[in-house]
Every structure is written in structure tokens, then in C-alpha cells.
Amino acid sequence: QVQVVESGGDLVQPGGSLRLSCVASISNFFSFSSYALSWYRQVPGKERELVASIRSAAGSTRYADSVKGRFTISRDNAKKMVYLQMNSLKPEDTAVYYCLATRSNYNYWGQGTQVTVSS
């Protein structure tokens, strides 16, 4: 079984920065490093969208066009953590941000953390 818990959401002014964290608790045979990790976000009335992802092996990353150059995803396998560094935040980044751990088509979602960008 895998549980992920996000933290770090807050109210921040436009142009500001925020770092989201996600910690995983794993009670199966597989190591944290074998999971692909992603951040998604969702606003009311819209579908959940992929923000950034980082693969399990080479650690290659992928970003939504809307956040390229502003957001950075990273992972610390020893701490079983994944981070999302968000810079130059815009009001349209306001959403609930979710962490996802994936392995062999099994998906494990967190409960989400609210990010609000407003002056």
C-alpha cells in the first residue's frame, strides 16, 4: 500500500514563490525510487491537469506548457519526497495541487493542498 501526503499550499501574491512537498509512505515490496511521481492541479468545474512529472529511472521531467520555465519538479528518494518549486506565480496557478505516485498502472493520489495566488 502507498499513501502520499502533500503540504506547502498557501496564499501568495502574484510573482511570488512557493514550494510544495509530498511525502510517501510505502508498505509494499517496491522502493520509492521505482515510482513515477507527478503533480496535478484542479480548479472547480475543470478537469484535473498534469503540471509536472518525474520518471522513476533516469529522473527525466515533463512540464505543462503553462508552467515551463517557472516550475521545477524534483525528488529525494532517500527521504521519499517529491517537490514542486513554483516561481513567478500567476493568479491562474490558483488550484488544489495533488501529488500522484504511479507504478505499473497503479495510481496513488494524495488529498491535495490549496494554492491561492492573489493580491
Contacts in CASP RR format, 6 or more apart in sequence:
PFRMAT RR
TARGET T0000
AUTHOR 0000-0000-0000
METHOD contacts of the structure
MODEL  1
QVQVVESGGDLVQPGGSLRLSCVASISNFFSFSSYALSWYRQVPGKEREL
VASIRSAAGSTRYADSVKGRFTISRDNAKKMVYLQMNSLKPEDTAVYYCL
ATRSNYNYWGQGTQVTVSS
1 26 0 8 1.000
1 27 0 8 1.000
1 28 0 8 1.000
2 24 0 8 1.000
2 25 0 8 1.000
2 26 0 8 1.000
2 27 0 8 1.000
2 28 0 8 1.000
2 35 0 8 1.000
2 101 0 8 1.000
2 106 0 8 1.000
2 108 0 8 1.000
3 24 0 8 1.000
3 25 0 8 1.000
3 108 0 8 1.000
3 110 0 8 1.000
4 22 0 8 1.000
4 23 0 8 1.000
4 24 0 8 1.000
4 25 0 8 1.000
4 99 0 8 1.000
4 100 0 8 1.000
4 101 0 8 1.000
4 108 0 8 1.000
4 109 0 8 1.000
4 110 0 8 1.000
5 22 0 8 1.000
5 23 0 8 1.000
5 25 0 8 1.000
5 99 0 8 1.000
5 110 0 8 1.000
5 111 0 8 1.000
6 20 0 8 1.000
6 21 0 8 1.000
6 22 0 8 1.000
6 97 0 8 1.000
6 98 0 8 1.000
6 99 0 8 1.000
6 110 0 8 1.000
6 111 0 8 1.000
6 112 0 8 1.000
6 113 0 8 1.000
7 20 0 8 1.000
7 21 0 8 1.000
7 22 0 8 1.000
7 23 0 8 1.000
7 113 0 8 1.000
8 18 0 8 1.000
8 19 0 8 1.000
8 20 0 8 1.000
8 21 0 8 1.000
8 113 0 8 1.000
9 18 0 8 1.000
9 20 0 8 1.000
9 97 0 8 1.000
9 113 0 8 1.000
9 114 0 8 1.000
9 115 0 8 1.000
10 18 0 8 1.000
10 115 0 8 1.000
10 116 0 8 1.000
11 116 0 8 1.000
11 118 0 8 1.000
12 18 0 8 1.000
12 89 0 8 1.000
12 115 0 8 1.000
12 116 0 8 1.000
12 117 0 8 1.000
13 89 0 8 1.000
13 117 0 8 1.000
13 118 0 8 1.000
13 119 0 8 1.000
14 89 0 8 1.000
14 90 0 8 1.000
14 91 0 8 1.000
14 117 0 8 1.000
14 118 0 8 1.000
14 119 0 8 1.000
15 87 0 8 1.000
15 88 0 8 1.000
15 89 0 8 1.000
15 90 0 8 1.000
15 117 0 8 1.000
16 87 0 8 1.000
16 88 0 8 1.000
16 89 0 8 1.000
16 117 0 8 1.000
17 85 0 8 1.000
17 86 0 8 1.000
17 87 0 8 1.000
17 88 0 8 1.000
17 89 0 8 1.000
18 86 0 8 1.000
18 89 0 8 1.000
18 115 0 8 1.000
19 83 0 8 1.000
19 84 0 8 1.000
19 85 0 8 1.000
19 86 0 8 1.000
20 39 0 8 1.000
20 83 0 8 1.000
20 84 0 8 1.000
20 86 0 8 1.000
20 97 0 8 1.000
20 99 0 8 1.000
20 113 0 8 1.000
20 115 0 8 1.000
21 81 0 8 1.000
21 82 0 8 1.000
21 83 0 8 1.000
22 37 0 8 1.000
22 39 0 8 1.000
22 81 0 8 1.000
22 82 0 8 1.000
22 83 0 8 1.000
22 84 0 8 1.000
22 99 0 8 1.000
22 110 0 8 1.000
23 79 0 8 1.000
23 80 0 8 1.000
23 81 0 8 1.000
24 32 0 8 1.000
24 35 0 8 1.000
24 80 0 8 1.000
24 81 0 8 1.000
24 82 0 8 1.000
24 101 0 8 1.000
24 108 0 8 1.000
25 80 0 8 1.000
26 32 0 8 1.000
26 35 0 8 1.000
26 80 0 8 1.000
30 103 0 8 1.000
31 77 0 8 1.000
32 77 0 8 1.000
32 80 0 8 1.000
33 56 0 8 1.000
33 77 0 8 1.000
34 56 0 8 1.000
34 103 0 8 1.000
35 56 0 8 1.000
35 101 0 8 1.000
35 102 0 8 1.000
35 103 0 8 1.000
36 53 0 8 1.000
36 54 0 8 1.000
36 55 0 8 1.000
36 56 0 8 1.000
36 101 0 8 1.000
36 102 0 8 1.000
36 103 0 8 1.000
37 53 0 8 1.000
37 54 0 8 1.000
37 56 0 8 1.000
37 73 0 8 1.000
37 75 0 8 1.000
37 82 0 8 1.000
37 99 0 8 1.000
37 100 0 8 1.000
37 101 0 8 1.000
37 102 0 8 1.000
38 50 0 8 1.000
38 51 0 8 1.000
38 52 0 8 1.000
38 53 0 8 1.000
38 54 0 8 1.000
38 99 0 8 1.000
38 100 0 8 1.000
38 102 0 8 1.000
39 50 0 8 1.000
39 51 0 8 1.000
39 52 0 8 1.000
39 53 0 8 1.000
39 73 0 8 1.000
39 82 0 8 1.000
39 84 0 8 1.000
39 97 0 8 1.000
39 98 0 8 1.000
39 99 0 8 1.000
39 100 0 8 1.000
40 48 0 8 1.000
40 49 0 8 1.000
40 50 0 8 1.000
40 51 0 8 1.000
40 97 0 8 1.000
40 98 0 8 1.000
40 100 0 8 1.000
41 48 0 8 1.000
41 49 0 8 1.000
41 51 0 8 1.000
41 93 0 8 1.000
41 95 0 8 1.000
41 96 0 8 1.000
41 97 0 8 1.000
41 98 0 8 1.000
41 115 0 8 1.000
42 48 0 8 1.000
42 49 0 8 1.000
42 95 0 8 1.000
42 96 0 8 1.000
42 98 0 8 1.000
43 94 0 8 1.000
43 95 0 8 1.000
43 96 0 8 1.000
48 98 0 8 1.000
49 64 0 8 1.000
50 62 0 8 1.000
50 64 0 8 1.000
51 63 0 8 1.000
51 64 0 8 1.000
51 67 0 8 1.000
51 71 0 8 1.000
51 84 0 8 1.000
51 97 0 8 1.000
52 61 0 8 1.000
52 62 0 8 1.000
52 63 0 8 1.000
52 64 0 8 1.000
52 67 0 8 1.000
52 71 0 8 1.000
52 72 0 8 1.000
52 73 0 8 1.000
52 84 0 8 1.000
53 61 0 8 1.000
53 62 0 8 1.000
53 73 0 8 1.000
54 60 0 8 1.000
54 61 0 8 1.000
54 62 0 8 1.000
54 73 0 8 1.000
54 74 0 8 1.000
54 75 0 8 1.000
54 82 0 8 1.000
55 61 0 8 1.000
56 103 0 8 1.000
59 75 0 8 1.000
61 73 0 8 1.000
63 69 0 8 1.000
63 71 0 8 1.000
63 73 0 8 1.000
66 92 0 8 1.000
67 86 0 8 1.000
67 93 0 8 1.000
70 86 0 8 1.000
70 87 0 8 1.000
70 88 0 8 1.000
70 89 0 8 1.000
71 84 0 8 1.000
71 85 0 8 1.000
71 86 0 8 1.000
71 87 0 8 1.000
72 84 0 8 1.000
72 85 0 8 1.000
72 87 0 8 1.000
73 82 0 8 1.000
73 83 0 8 1.000
73 84 0 8 1.000
73 85 0 8 1.000
74 82 0 8 1.000
74 83 0 8 1.000
74 85 0 8 1.000
75 81 0 8 1.000
75 82 0 8 1.000
75 83 0 8 1.000
76 82 0 8 1.000
76 83 0 8 1.000
82 99 0 8 1.000
84 97 0 8 1.000
86 93 0 8 1.000
86 115 0 8 1.000
89 115 0 8 1.000
89 117 0 8 1.000
90 117 0 8 1.000
91 117 0 8 1.000
91 118 0 8 1.000
92 117 0 8 1.000
93 115 0 8 1.000
93 117 0 8 1.000
94 115 0 8 1.000
94 116 0 8 1.000
94 117 0 8 1.000
94 118 0 8 1.000
95 114 0 8 1.000
95 115 0 8 1.000
96 112 0 8 1.000
96 113 0 8 1.000
96 114 0 8 1.000
96 115 0 8 1.000
97 112 0 8 1.000
97 113 0 8 1.000
97 114 0 8 1.000
97 115 0 8 1.000
98 109 0 8 1.000
98 110 0 8 1.000
98 111 0 8 1.000
98 112 0 8 1.000
99 109 0 8 1.000
99 110 0 8 1.000
99 112 0 8 1.000
100 107 0 8 1.000
100 108 0 8 1.000
100 109 0 8 1.000
100 110 0 8 1.000
101 107 0 8 1.000
101 108 0 8 1.000
102 108 0 8 1.000
END
